[in-house]
Amino acid sequence: MPTYILLSSLTPEGSQTLHKDPDRLDAVNKEIADFGCKVVTQYAVLGGYDFVTIVDAPDNETVAHMSVDLSSRAPSRSRRSRRFRSCS
């Protein structure tokens, strides 16, 4: 499966939700899996984004659908994806 990088930023409401319920992150990762994608790793970061999530997905259409679906209802300001091509 191709590998993608998802960049996400929480809204103030999303930050409060995650602070009150840290398991919400696991719930979102399960939603990603429900699309047939696999979370490879996830990092909380400082700067313009709050999370960098590396996922494997079957194809561009699946990761685009997943990204649009999550961003339309999740408490995040933006969610972008980029396909990662390995050097090997």
PyMOL Python script that loads the backbone (N, CA, C, O; Angstrom):
from pymol import cmd

cmd.read_pdbstr("""\
ATOM      1  N   MET A   1       0.845  -1.190   0.000  1.00  0.00           N
ATOM      2  CA  MET A   1       0.000   0.000   0.000  1.00  0.00           C
ATOM      3  C   MET A   1       0.881   1.240   0.000  1.00  0.00           C
ATOM      4  O   MET A   1       1.939   1.248   0.628  1.00  0.00           O
ATOM      5  N   PRO A   2       0.453   2.292  -0.700  1.00  0.00           N
ATOM      6  CA  PRO A   2       1.184   3.559  -0.658  1.00  0.00           C
ATOM      7  C   PRO A   2       1.127   4.182   0.742  1.00  0.00           C
ATOM      8  O   PRO A   2       0.199   3.935   1.512  1.00  0.00           O
ATOM      9  N   THR A   3       2.114   4.972   1.041  1.00  0.00           N
ATOM     10  CA  THR A   3       2.213   5.655   2.335  1.00  0.00           C
ATOM     11  C   THR A   3       1.895   7.130   2.142  1.00  0.00           C
ATOM     12  O   THR A   3       2.334   7.748   1.172  1.00  0.00           O
ATOM     13  N   TYR A   4       1.132   7.686   3.069  1.00  0.00           N
ATOM     14  CA  TYR A   4       0.716   9.085   3.014  1.00  0.00           C
ATOM     15  C   TYR A   4       1.042   9.775   4.332  1.00  0.00           C
ATOM     16  O   TYR A   4       1.114   9.138   5.383  1.00  0.00           O
ATOM     17  N   ILE A   5       1.236  11.081   4.257  1.00  0.00           N
ATOM     18  CA  ILE A   5       1.465  11.909   5.439  1.00  0.00           C
ATOM     19  C   ILE A   5       0.246  12.805   5.603  1.00  0.00           C
ATOM     20  O   ILE A   5      -0.105  13.557   4.694  1.00  0.00           O
ATOM     21  N   LEU A   6      -0.396  12.723   6.759  1.00  0.00           N
ATOM     22  CA  LEU A   6      -1.532  13.593   7.069  1.00  0.00           C
ATOM     23  C   LEU A   6      -1.070  14.640   8.073  1.00  0.00           C
ATOM     24  O   LEU A   6      -0.452  14.308   9.084  1.00  0.00           O
ATOM     25  N   LEU A   7      -1.367  15.888   7.796  1.00  0.00           N
ATOM     26  CA  LEU A   7      -1.051  16.992   8.697  1.00  0.00           C
ATOM     27  C   LEU A   7      -2.369  17.520   9.242  1.00  0.00           C
ATOM     28  O   LEU A   7      -3.292  17.790   8.473  1.00  0.00           O
ATOM     29  N   SER A   8      -2.468  17.669  10.559  1.00  0.00           N
ATOM     30  CA  SER A   8      -3.728  18.155  11.124  1.00  0.00           C
ATOM     31  C   SER A   8      -3.470  19.175  12.227  1.00  0.00           C
ATOM     32  O   SER A   8      -2.468  19.121  12.941  1.00  0.00           O
ATOM     33  N   SER A   9      -4.409  20.100  12.337  1.00  0.00           N
ATOM     34  CA  SER A   9      -4.378  21.132  13.373  1.00  0.00           C
ATOM     35  C   SER A   9      -5.715  21.126  14.091  1.00  0.00           C
ATOM     36  O   SER A   9      -6.768  21.100  13.453  1.00  0.00           O
ATOM     37  N   LEU A  10      -5.677  21.148  15.396  1.00  0.00           N
ATOM     38  CA  LEU A  10      -6.899  21.142  16.191  1.00  0.00           C
ATOM     39  C   LEU A  10      -7.477  22.550  16.334  1.00  0.00           C
ATOM     40  O   LEU A  10      -6.741  23.534  16.409  1.00  0.00           O
ATOM     41  N   THR A  11      -8.782  22.623  16.368  1.00  0.00           N
ATOM     42  CA  THR A  11      -9.444  23.870  16.734  1.00  0.00           C
ATOM     43  C   THR A  11      -9.355  23.986  18.259  1.00  0.00           C
ATOM     44  O   THR A  11      -8.982  23.018  18.921  1.00  0.00           O
ATOM     45  N   PRO A  12      -9.688  25.143  18.826  1.00  0.00           N
ATOM     46  CA  PRO A  12      -9.704  25.234  20.287  1.00  0.00           C
ATOM     47  C   PRO A  12     -10.641  24.201  20.919  1.00  0.00           C
ATOM     48  O   PRO A  12     -10.336  23.644  21.974  1.00  0.00           O
ATOM     49  N   GLU A  13     -11.774  23.951  20.275  1.00  0.00           N
ATOM     50  CA  GLU A  13     -12.715  22.946  20.799  1.00  0.00           C
ATOM     51  C   GLU A  13     -12.106  21.551  20.731  1.00  0.00           C
ATOM     52  O   GLU A  13     -12.278  20.743  21.643  1.00  0.00           O
ATOM     53  N   GLY A  14     -11.395  21.278  19.643  1.00  0.00           N
ATOM     54  CA  GLY A  14     -10.739  19.981  19.494  1.00  0.00           C
ATOM     55  C   GLY A  14      -9.660  19.772  20.537  1.00  0.00           C
ATOM     56  O   GLY A  14      -9.494  18.666  21.054  1.00  0.00           O
ATOM     57  N   SER A  15      -8.921  20.834  20.851  1.00  0.00           N
ATOM     58  CA  SER A  15      -7.898  20.746  21.902  1.00  0.00           C
ATOM     59  C   SER A  15      -8.532  20.433  23.250  1.00  0.00           C
ATOM     60  O   SER A  15      -8.014  19.618  24.013  1.00  0.00           O
ATOM     61  N   GLN A  16      -9.655  21.082  23.540  1.00  0.00           N
ATOM     62  CA  GLN A  16     -10.351  20.825  24.809  1.00  0.00           C
ATOM     63  C   GLN A  16     -10.874  19.399  24.859  1.00  0.00           C
ATOM     64  O   GLN A  16     -10.776  18.735  25.890  1.00  0.00           O
ATOM     65  N   THR A  17     -11.430  18.924  23.747  1.00  0.00           N
ATOM     66  CA  THR A  17     -11.944  17.555  23.695  1.00  0.00           C
ATOM     67  C   THR A  17     -10.824  16.561  23.941  1.00  0.00           C
ATOM     68  O   THR A  17     -10.987  15.627  24.726  1.00  0.00           O
ATOM     69  N   LEU A  18      -9.689  16.748  23.284  1.00  0.00           N
ATOM     70  CA  LEU A  18      -8.560  15.837  23.447  1.00  0.00           C
ATOM     71  C   LEU A  18      -7.981  15.912  24.853  1.00  0.00           C
ATOM     72  O   LEU A  18      -7.541  14.899  25.399  1.00  0.00           O
ATOM     73  N   HIS A  19      -7.977  17.094  25.437  1.00  0.00           N
ATOM     74  CA  HIS A  19      -7.483  17.246  26.807  1.00  0.00           C
ATOM     75  C   HIS A  19      -8.385  16.506  27.793  1.00  0.00           C
ATOM     76  O   HIS A  19      -7.899  15.840  28.708  1.00  0.00           O
ATOM     77  N   LYS A  20      -9.694  16.625  27.603  1.00  0.00           N
ATOM     78  CA  LYS A  20     -10.649  15.965  28.504  1.00  0.00           C
ATOM     79  C   LYS A  20     -10.737  14.465  28.249  1.00  0.00           C
ATOM     80  O   LYS A  20     -10.980  13.689  29.173  1.00  0.00           O
ATOM     81  N   ASP A  21     -10.538  14.056  26.988  1.00  0.00           N
ATOM     82  CA  ASP A  21     -10.703  12.652  26.610  1.00  0.00           C
ATOM     83  C   ASP A  21      -9.563  12.222  25.680  1.00  0.00           C
ATOM     84  O   ASP A  21      -9.748  12.180  24.464  1.00  0.00           O
ATOM     85  N   PRO A  22      -8.385  11.900  26.237  1.00  0.00           N
ATOM     86  CA  PRO A  22      -7.246  11.509  25.406  1.00  0.00           C
ATOM     87  C   PRO A  22      -7.524  10.279  24.535  1.00  0.00           C
ATOM     88  O   PRO A  22      -6.867  10.082  23.513  1.00  0.00           O
ATOM     89  N   ASP A  23      -8.495   9.455  24.940  1.00  0.00           N
ATOM     90  CA  ASP A  23      -8.836   8.283  24.140  1.00  0.00           C
ATOM     91  C   ASP A  23      -9.491   8.665  22.815  1.00  0.00           C
ATOM     92  O   ASP A  23      -9.655   7.812  21.942  1.00  0.00           O
ATOM     93  N   ARG A  24      -9.863   9.916  22.655  1.00  0.00           N
ATOM     94  CA  ARG A  24     -10.456  10.386  21.402  1.00  0.00           C
ATOM     95  C   ARG A  24      -9.484  10.169  20.242  1.00  0.00           C
ATOM     96  O   ARG A  24      -9.900   9.892  19.117  1.00  0.00           O
ATOM     97  N   LEU A  25      -8.198  10.297  20.523  1.00  0.00           N
ATOM     98  CA  LEU A  25      -7.185  10.073  19.496  1.00  0.00           C
ATOM     99  C   LEU A  25      -7.243   8.630  18.984  1.00  0.00           C
ATOM    100  O   LEU A  25      -7.128   8.391  17.782  1.00  0.00           O
ATOM    101  N   ASP A  26      -7.418   7.680  19.889  1.00  0.00           N
ATOM    102  CA  ASP A  26      -7.557   6.279  19.488  1.00  0.00           C
ATOM    103  C   ASP A  26      -8.821   6.072  18.661  1.00  0.00           C
ATOM    104  O   ASP A  26      -8.825   5.285  17.714  1.00  0.00           O
ATOM    105  N   ALA A  27      -9.890   6.774  19.015  1.00  0.00           N
ATOM    106  CA  ALA A  27     -11.142   6.661  18.265  1.00  0.00           C
ATOM    107  C   ALA A  27     -10.968   7.161  16.834  1.00  0.00           C
ATOM    108  O   ALA A  27     -11.478   6.549  15.896  1.00  0.00           O
ATOM    109  N   VAL A  28     -10.254   8.262  16.665  1.00  0.00           N
ATOM    110  CA  VAL A  28     -10.004   8.792  15.321  1.00  0.00           C
ATOM    111  C   VAL A  28      -9.143   7.806  14.535  1.00  0.00           C
ATOM    112  O   VAL A  28      -9.389   7.579  13.350  1.00  0.00           O
ATOM    113  N   ASN A  29      -8.143   7.222  15.180  1.00  0.00           N
ATOM    114  CA  ASN A  29      -7.298   6.250  14.500  1.00  0.00           C
ATOM    115  C   ASN A  29      -8.095   5.014  14.088  1.00  0.00           C
ATOM    116  O   ASN A  29      -7.802   4.405  13.060  1.00  0.00           O
ATOM    117  N   LYS A  30      -9.090   4.644  14.874  1.00  0.00           N
ATOM    118  CA  LYS A  30      -9.960   3.532  14.493  1.00  0.00           C
ATOM    119  C   LYS A  30     -10.809   3.917  13.282  1.00  0.00           C
ATOM    120  O   LYS A  30     -11.047   3.093  12.399  1.00  0.00           O
ATOM    121  N   GLU A  31     -11.263   5.167  13.246  1.00  0.00           N
ATOM    122  CA  GLU A  31     -12.019   5.636  12.088  1.00  0.00           C
ATOM    123  C   GLU A  31     -11.160   5.574  10.827  1.00  0.00           C
ATOM    124  O   GLU A  31     -11.652   5.226   9.753  1.00  0.00           O
ATOM    125  N   ILE A  32      -9.887   5.909  10.958  1.00  0.00           N
ATOM    126  CA  ILE A  32      -8.959   5.800   9.829  1.00  0.00           C
ATOM    127  C   ILE A  32      -8.874   4.344   9.376  1.00  0.00           C
ATOM    128  O   ILE A  32      -8.901   4.065   8.178  1.00  0.00           O
ATOM    129  N   ALA A  33      -8.774   3.423  10.321  1.00  0.00           N
ATOM    130  CA  ALA A  33      -8.715   1.997   9.996  1.00  0.00           C
ATOM    131  C   ALA A  33      -9.999   1.524   9.331  1.00  0.00           C
ATOM    132  O   ALA A  33      -9.962   0.637   8.478  1.00  0.00           O
ATOM    133  N   ASP A  34     -11.131   2.102   9.708  1.00  0.00           N
ATOM    134  CA  ASP A  34     -12.412   1.723   9.109  1.00  0.00           C
ATOM    135  C   ASP A  34     -12.470   2.050   7.614  1.00  0.00           C
ATOM    136  O   ASP A  34     -13.291   1.486   6.891  1.00  0.00           O
ATOM    137  N   PHE A  35     -11.612   2.948   7.150  1.00  0.00           N
ATOM    138  CA  PHE A  35     -11.519   3.268   5.733  1.00  0.00           C
ATOM    139  C   PHE A  35     -10.579   2.317   4.992  1.00  0.00           C
ATOM    140  O   PHE A  35     -10.373   2.454   3.787  1.00  0.00           O
ATOM    141  N   GLY A  36     -10.014   1.361   5.715  1.00  0.00           N
ATOM    142  CA  GLY A  36      -9.078   0.432   5.094  1.00  0.00           C
ATOM    143  C   GLY A  36      -7.657   0.948   5.091  1.00  0.00           C
ATOM    144  O   GLY A  36      -6.798   0.424   4.382  1.00  0.00           O
ATOM    145  N   CYS A  37      -7.409   1.982   5.890  1.00  0.00           N
ATOM    146  CA  CYS A  37      -6.075   2.561   6.009  1.00  0.00           C
ATOM    147  C   CYS A  37      -5.442   2.093   7.318  1.00  0.00           C
ATOM    148  O   CYS A  37      -6.144   1.684   8.243  1.00  0.00           O
ATOM    149  N   LYS A  38      -4.128   2.154   7.390  1.00  0.00           N
ATOM    150  CA  LYS A  38      -3.425   1.736   8.596  1.00  0.00           C
ATOM    151  C   LYS A  38      -2.557   2.891   9.094  1.00  0.00           C
ATOM    152  O   LYS A  38      -1.735   3.426   8.350  1.00  0.00           O
ATOM    153  N   VAL A  39      -2.747   3.268  10.349  1.00  0.00           N
ATOM    154  CA  VAL A  39      -1.885   4.282  10.955  1.00  0.00           C
ATOM    155  C   VAL A  39      -0.550   3.618  11.256  1.00  0.00           C
ATOM    156  O   VAL A  39      -0.474   2.696  12.068  1.00  0.00           O
ATOM    157  N   VAL A  40       0.500   4.093  10.598  1.00  0.00           N
ATOM    158  CA  VAL A  40       1.840   3.544  10.790  1.00  0.00           C
ATOM    159  C   VAL A  40       2.452   4.143  12.045  1.00  0.00           C
ATOM    160  O   VAL A  40       2.990   3.429  12.892  1.00  0.00           O
ATOM    161  N   THR A  41       2.364   5.459  12.155  1.00  0.00           N
ATOM    162  CA  THR A  41       2.860   6.167  13.333  1.00  0.00           C
ATOM    163  C   THR A  41       2.215   7.542  13.384  1.00  0.00           C
ATOM    164  O   THR A  41       1.688   8.039  12.389  1.00  0.00           O
ATOM    165  N   GLN A  42       2.267   8.140  14.558  1.00  0.00           N
ATOM    166  CA  GLN A  42       1.641   9.449  14.740  1.00  0.00           C
ATOM    167  C   GLN A  42       2.491  10.260  15.713  1.00  0.00           C
ATOM    168  O   GLN A  42       2.968   9.744  16.724  1.00  0.00           O
ATOM    169  N   TYR A  43       2.669  11.534  15.389  1.00  0.00           N
ATOM    170  CA  TYR A  43       3.468  12.424  16.226  1.00  0.00           C
ATOM    171  C   TYR A  43       2.671  13.675  16.572  1.00  0.00           C
ATOM    172  O   TYR A  43       2.008  14.256  15.713  1.00  0.00           O
ATOM    173  N   ALA A  44       2.739  14.078  17.818  1.00  0.00           N
ATOM    174  CA  ALA A  44       2.251  15.398  18.216  1.00  0.00           C
ATOM    175  C   ALA A  44       3.428  16.338  17.982  1.00  0.00           C
ATOM    176  O   ALA A  44       4.548  16.056  18.409  1.00  0.00           O
ATOM    177  N   VAL A  45       3.171  17.458  17.302  1.00  0.00           N
ATOM    178  CA  VAL A  45       4.257  18.365  16.932  1.00  0.00           C
ATOM    179  C   VAL A  45       3.921  19.799  17.329  1.00  0.00           C
ATOM    180  O   VAL A  45       2.769  20.129  17.608  1.00  0.00           O
ATOM    181  N   LEU A  46       4.933  20.629  17.349  1.00  0.00           N
ATOM    182  CA  LEU A  46       4.778  22.049  17.619  1.00  0.00           C
ATOM    183  C   LEU A  46       4.875  22.805  16.308  1.00  0.00           C
ATOM    184  O   LEU A  46       5.549  22.353  15.382  1.00  0.00           O
ATOM    185  N   GLY A  47       4.215  23.942  16.216  1.00  0.00           N
ATOM    186  CA  GLY A  47       4.291  24.741  15.007  1.00  0.00           C
ATOM    187  C   GLY A  47       2.934  24.879  14.346  1.00  0.00           C
ATOM    188  O   GLY A  47       1.910  24.975  15.023  1.00  0.00           O
ATOM    189  N   GLY A  48       2.929  24.888  13.028  1.00  0.00           N
ATOM    190  CA  GLY A  48       1.714  25.114  12.264  1.00  0.00           C
ATOM    191  C   GLY A  48       0.704  23.981  12.328  1.00  0.00           C
ATOM    192  O   GLY A  48      -0.477  24.189  12.049  1.00  0.00           O
ATOM    193  N   TYR A  49       1.144  22.800  12.686  1.00  0.00           N
ATOM    194  CA  TYR A  49       0.255  21.641  12.801  1.00  0.00           C
ATOM    195  C   TYR A  49       0.397  21.038  14.186  1.00  0.00           C
ATOM    196  O   TYR A  49       1.419  21.207  14.851  1.00  0.00           O
ATOM    197  N   ASP A  50      -0.638  20.335  14.611  1.00  0.00           N
ATOM    198  CA  ASP A  50      -0.615  19.676  15.914  1.00  0.00           C
ATOM    199  C   ASP A  50      -0.217  18.209  15.823  1.00  0.00           C
ATOM    200  O   ASP A  50       0.359  17.657  16.761  1.00  0.00           O
ATOM    201  N   PHE A  51      -0.527  17.575  14.686  1.00  0.00           N
ATOM    202  CA  PHE A  51      -0.215  16.158  14.511  1.00  0.00           C
ATOM    203  C   PHE A  51       0.301  15.889  13.110  1.00  0.00           C
ATOM    204  O   PHE A  51      -0.156  16.484  12.134  1.00  0.00           O
ATOM    205  N   VAL A  52       1.261  14.982  13.031  1.00  0.00           N
ATOM    206  CA  VAL A  52       1.709  14.393  11.780  1.00  0.00           C
ATOM    207  C   VAL A  52       1.386  12.914  11.895  1.00  0.00           C
ATOM    208  O   VAL A  52       1.862  12.235  12.804  1.00  0.00           O
ATOM    209  N   THR A  53       0.579  12.420  10.973  1.00  0.00           N
ATOM    210  CA  THR A  53       0.168  11.023  11.001  1.00  0.00           C
ATOM    211  C   THR A  53       0.601  10.365   9.706  1.00  0.00           C
ATOM    212  O   THR A  53       0.273  10.838   8.618  1.00  0.00           O
ATOM    213  N   ILE A  54       1.339   9.268   9.828  1.00  0.00           N
ATOM    214  CA  ILE A  54       1.789   8.505   8.672  1.00  0.00           C
ATOM    215  C   ILE A  54       0.827   7.333   8.526  1.00  0.00           C
ATOM    216  O   ILE A  54       0.649   6.548   9.457  1.00  0.00           O
ATOM    217  N   VAL A  55       0.204   7.218   7.349  1.00  0.00           N
ATOM    218  CA  VAL A  55      -0.758   6.142   7.123  1.00  0.00           C
ATOM    219  C   VAL A  55      -0.435   5.410   5.827  1.00  0.00           C
ATOM    220  O   VAL A  55       0.103   5.985   4.881  1.00  0.00           O
ATOM    221  N   ASP A  56      -0.776   4.138   5.809  1.00  0.00           N
ATOM    222  CA  ASP A  56      -0.790   3.362   4.574  1.00  0.00           C
ATOM    223  C   ASP A  56      -2.236   3.293   4.128  1.00  0.00           C
ATOM    224  O   ASP A  56      -3.134   3.048   4.933  1.00  0.00           O
ATOM    225  N   ALA A  57      -2.458   3.511   2.833  1.00  0.00           N
ATOM    226  CA  ALA A  57      -3.810   3.472   2.281  1.00  0.00           C
ATOM    227  C   ALA A  57      -3.774   2.735   0.953  1.00  0.00           C
ATOM    228  O   ALA A  57      -2.749   2.728   0.270  1.00  0.00           O
ATOM    229  N   PRO A  58      -4.884   2.117   0.587  1.00  0.00           N
ATOM    230  CA  PRO A  58      -4.907   1.356  -0.661  1.00  0.00           C
ATOM    231  C   PRO A  58      -4.614   2.191  -1.910  1.00  0.00           C
ATOM    232  O   PRO A  58      -3.962   1.713  -2.838  1.00  0.00           O
ATOM    233  N   ASP A  59      -5.103   3.456  -1.932  1.00  0.00           N
ATOM    234  CA  ASP A  59      -4.939   4.279  -3.123  1.00  0.00           C
ATOM    235  C   ASP A  59      -5.267   5.737  -2.798  1.00  0.00           C
ATOM    236  O   ASP A  59      -5.712   6.056  -1.695  1.00  0.00           O
ATOM    237  N   ASN A  60      -5.040   6.607  -3.770  1.00  0.00           N
ATOM    238  CA  ASN A  60      -5.293   8.042  -3.598  1.00  0.00           C
ATOM    239  C   ASN A  60      -6.756   8.336  -3.273  1.00  0.00           C
ATOM    240  O   ASN A  60      -7.053   9.183  -2.431  1.00  0.00           O
ATOM    241  N   GLU A  61      -7.661   7.638  -3.940  1.00  0.00           N
ATOM    242  CA  GLU A  61      -9.082   7.890  -3.734  1.00  0.00           C
ATOM    243  C   GLU A  61      -9.503   7.585  -2.298  1.00  0.00           C
ATOM    244  O   GLU A  61     -10.281   8.330  -1.701  1.00  0.00           O
ATOM    245  N   THR A  62      -8.989   6.494  -1.751  1.00  0.00           N
ATOM    246  CA  THR A  62      -9.346   6.113  -0.380  1.00  0.00           C
ATOM    247  C   THR A  62      -8.846   7.138   0.619  1.00  0.00           C
ATOM    248  O   THR A  62      -9.594   7.555   1.503  1.00  0.00           O
ATOM    249  N   VAL A  63      -7.590   7.551   0.496  1.00  0.00           N
ATOM    250  CA  VAL A  63      -7.047   8.505   1.464  1.00  0.00           C
ATOM    251  C   VAL A  63      -7.713   9.872   1.294  1.00  0.00           C
ATOM    252  O   VAL A  63      -7.896  10.591   2.277  1.00  0.00           O
ATOM    253  N   ALA A  64      -8.075  10.238   0.075  1.00  0.00           N
ATOM    254  CA  ALA A  64      -8.782  11.509  -0.128  1.00  0.00           C
ATOM    255  C   ALA A  64     -10.162  11.457   0.509  1.00  0.00           C
ATOM    256  O   ALA A  64     -10.569  12.405   1.180  1.00  0.00           O
ATOM    257  N   HIS A  65     -10.883  10.364   0.308  1.00  0.00           N
ATOM    258  CA  HIS A  65     -12.208  10.213   0.909  1.00  0.00           C
ATOM    259  C   HIS A  65     -12.111  10.251   2.429  1.00  0.00           C
ATOM    260  O   HIS A  65     -12.902  10.926   3.088  1.00  0.00           O
ATOM    261  N   MET A  66     -11.138   9.525   2.988  1.00  0.00           N
ATOM    262  CA  MET A  66     -10.946   9.500   4.437  1.00  0.00           C
ATOM    263  C   MET A  66     -10.621  10.904   4.968  1.00  0.00           C
ATOM    264  O   MET A  66     -11.175  11.336   5.979  1.00  0.00           O
ATOM    265  N   SER A  67      -9.739  11.591   4.290  1.00  0.00           N
ATOM    266  CA  SER A  67      -9.320  12.920   4.730  1.00  0.00           C
ATOM    267  C   SER A  67     -10.482  13.912   4.708  1.00  0.00           C
ATOM    268  O   SER A  67     -10.666  14.683   5.650  1.00  0.00           O
ATOM    269  N   VAL A  68     -11.258  13.886   3.632  1.00  0.00           N
ATOM    270  CA  VAL A  68     -12.413  14.792   3.527  1.00  0.00           C
ATOM    271  C   VAL A  68     -13.452  14.440   4.584  1.00  0.00           C
ATOM    272  O   VAL A  68     -14.017  15.329   5.220  1.00  0.00           O
ATOM    273  N   ASP A  69     -13.705  13.151   4.773  1.00  0.00           N
ATOM    274  CA  ASP A  69     -14.694  12.732   5.755  1.00  0.00           C
ATOM    275  C   ASP A  69     -14.293  13.167   7.163  1.00  0.00           C
ATOM    276  O   ASP A  69     -15.114  13.714   7.901  1.00  0.00           O
ATOM    277  N   LEU A  70     -13.047  12.929   7.535  1.00  0.00           N
ATOM    278  CA  LEU A  70     -12.602  13.312   8.883  1.00  0.00           C
ATOM    279  C   LEU A  70     -12.600  14.823   9.073  1.00  0.00           C
ATOM    280  O   LEU A  70     -12.995  15.318  10.129  1.00  0.00           O
ATOM    281  N   SER A  71     -12.159  15.558   8.055  1.00  0.00           N
ATOM    282  CA  SER A  71     -12.083  17.020   8.218  1.00  0.00           C
ATOM    283  C   SER A  71     -13.460  17.663   8.234  1.00  0.00           C
ATOM    284  O   SER A  71     -13.619  18.755   8.780  1.00  0.00           O
ATOM    285  N   SER A  72     -14.460  17.011   7.649  1.00  0.00           N
ATOM    286  CA  SER A  72     -15.794  17.605   7.615  1.00  0.00           C
ATOM    287  C   SER A  72     -16.522  17.497   8.956  1.00  0.00           C
ATOM    288  O   SER A  72     -17.496  18.211   9.194  1.00  0.00           O
ATOM    289  N   ARG A  73     -16.053  16.610   9.829  1.00  0.00           N
ATOM    290  CA  ARG A  73     -16.749  16.432  11.108  1.00  0.00           C
ATOM    291  C   ARG A  73     -15.827  16.455  12.308  1.00  0.00           C
ATOM    292  O   ARG A  73     -16.295  16.546  13.442  1.00  0.00           O
ATOM    293  N   ALA A  74     -14.541  16.375  12.085  1.00  0.00           N
ATOM    294  CA  ALA A  74     -13.595  16.370  13.198  1.00  0.00           C
ATOM    295  C   ALA A  74     -13.271  17.803  13.604  1.00  0.00           C
ATOM    296  O   ALA A  74     -13.331  18.716  12.780  1.00  0.00           O
ATOM    297  N   PRO A  75     -12.932  17.997  14.866  1.00  0.00           N
ATOM    298  CA  PRO A  75     -12.595  19.347  15.327  1.00  0.00           C
ATOM    299  C   PRO A  75     -11.171  19.745  14.942  1.00  0.00           C
ATOM    300  O   PRO A  75     -10.322  19.965  15.806  1.00  0.00           O
ATOM    301  N   SER A  76     -10.922  19.834  13.638  1.00  0.00           N
ATOM    302  CA  SER A  76      -9.601  20.263  13.182  1.00  0.00           C
ATOM    303  C   SER A  76      -9.760  21.384  12.171  1.00  0.00           C
ATOM    304  O   SER A  76     -10.757  21.453  11.451  1.00  0.00           O
ATOM    305  N   ARG A  77      -8.774  22.252  12.127  1.00  0.00           N
ATOM    306  CA  ARG A  77      -8.811  23.378  11.201  1.00  0.00           C
ATOM    307  C   ARG A  77      -8.526  22.932   9.781  1.00  0.00           C
ATOM    308  O   ARG A  77      -9.121  23.446   8.834  1.00  0.00           O
ATOM    309  N   SER A  78      -7.636  21.995   9.629  1.00  0.00           N
ATOM    310  CA  SER A  78      -7.298  21.526   8.293  1.00  0.00           C
ATOM    311  C   SER A  78      -6.729  20.118   8.389  1.00  0.00           C
ATOM    312  O   SER A  78      -6.205  19.699   9.421  1.00  0.00           O
ATOM    313  N   ARG A  79      -6.848  19.431   7.311  1.00  0.00           N
ATOM    314  CA  ARG A  79      -6.294  18.084   7.248  1.00  0.00           C
ATOM    315  C   ARG A  79      -5.829  17.901   5.820  1.00  0.00           C
ATOM    316  O   ARG A  79      -6.634  17.919   4.888  1.00  0.00           O
ATOM    317  N   ARG A  80      -4.564  17.729   5.654  1.00  0.00           N
ATOM    318  CA  ARG A  80      -4.005  17.585   4.321  1.00  0.00           C
ATOM    319  C   ARG A  80      -3.273  16.259   4.249  1.00  0.00           C
ATOM    320  O   ARG A  80      -2.823  15.724   5.263  1.00  0.00           O
ATOM    321  N   SER A  81      -3.162  15.743   3.054  1.00  0.00           N
ATOM    322  CA  SER A  81      -2.413  14.508   2.885  1.00  0.00           C
ATOM    323  C   SER A  81      -1.453  14.656   1.717  1.00  0.00           C
ATOM    324  O   SER A  81      -1.695  15.411   0.776  1.00  0.00           O
ATOM    325  N   ARG A  82      -0.383  13.932   1.803  1.00  0.00           N
ATOM    326  CA  ARG A  82       0.595  13.918   0.739  1.00  0.00           C
ATOM    327  C   ARG A  82       1.133  12.505   0.644  1.00  0.00           C
ATOM    328  O   ARG A  82       1.446  11.878   1.656  1.00  0.00           O
ATOM    329  N   ARG A  83       1.236  12.016  -0.564  1.00  0.00           N
ATOM    330  CA  ARG A  83       1.760  10.672  -0.771  1.00  0.00           C
ATOM    331  C   ARG A  83       3.274  10.701  -0.631  1.00  0.00           C
ATOM    332  O   ARG A  83       3.947  11.591  -1.151  1.00  0.00           O
ATOM    333  N   PHE A  84       3.786   9.725   0.071  1.00  0.00           N
ATOM    334  CA  PHE A  84       5.215   9.603   0.296  1.00  0.00           C
ATOM    335  C   PHE A  84       5.755   8.508  -0.609  1.00  0.00           C
ATOM    336  O   PHE A  84       5.239   7.390  -0.613  1.00  0.00           O
ATOM    337  N   ARG A  85       6.760   8.813  -1.352  1.00  0.00           N
ATOM    338  CA  ARG A  85       7.384   7.801  -2.219  1.00  0.00           C
ATOM    339  C   ARG A  85       8.737   7.425  -1.595  1.00  0.00           C
ATOM    340  O   ARG A  85       9.566   8.290  -1.311  1.00  0.00           O
ATOM    341  N   SER A  86       8.936   6.148  -1.394  1.00  0.00           N
ATOM    342  CA  SER A  86      10.189   5.713  -0.804  1.00  0.00           C
ATOM    343  C   SER A  86      11.311   5.828  -1.831  1.00  0.00           C
ATOM    344  O   SER A  86      11.078   5.813  -3.040  1.00  0.00           O
ATOM    345  N   CYS A  87      12.502   5.940  -1.330  1.00  0.00           N
ATOM    346  CA  CYS A  87      13.683   6.085  -2.206  1.00  0.00           C
ATOM    347  C   CYS A  87      14.181   4.745  -2.712  1.00  0.00           C
ATOM    348  O   CYS A  87      15.025   4.699  -3.607  1.00  0.00           O
ATOM    349  N   SER A  88      13.683   3.666  -2.164  1.00  0.00           N
ATOM    350  CA  SER A  88      14.195   2.354  -2.578  1.00  0.00           C
ATOM    351  C   SER A  88      13.499   1.823  -3.796  1.00  0.00           C
ATOM    352  O   SER A  88      13.820   0.731  -4.263  1.00  0.00           O
TER     353      SER A  88
END
""", "prot")
cmd.dss("prot")
cmd.show_as("cartoon", "prot")
cmd.util.cbc("prot")
cmd.orient("prot")
